[in-house]
Amino acid sequence: MTTIKASCPGCGDVELTPVQVQLVVCTVKSWSYYGFTCPQCQEGVRKPAGSDIVALLISGGVTAEPWTIPAEALEQHDGPALNYDDVLDFALWLGSAELVAAAAGALRPRRVATAPESAL
Ligand SMILES: [Zn+2]
C-alpha cells in the first residue's frame, strides 16, 4: 500500500495511508487543500494543495473531493455592505408588502415582449 509522508506542525514527519488523507479540490485553485488527523497527536492538520500536490496525492491513491464555489460567491460587489438595520428594514417591509414578486420585478429593467404573428 502507498505510504504518504506528510508533516504535522507538532510532531514533524508522519506517515499516512491514502484513506487517511482528505483532498479537496476547489474550483478556485488556491482554495484547494488536503487534511489529515495526525496519527501521533490526533490534531487535525490542513494545508493548501497546489496543483502539484493535488496530482501527487491522486497518483498516491487519495480520492479527490470536488468543491464547487457558486459563481455568485465570487462576485465583486460595490457599495456599502448590508448591516443589521438594513435587514430589519427589509423584514419590516416584508411584513407589510402584499406583492413581493411585483415589487422585485419593478427593480428590473422592463423588456417589451412581442408575440409572433402566428400567435395572434
Ligand atoms: Zn501531530
Residues whose N, C-alpha, C, O or C-beta is under 5 A from the ligand:
A	BS01	ZN	C8 G10 C11 C38 Q40 C41
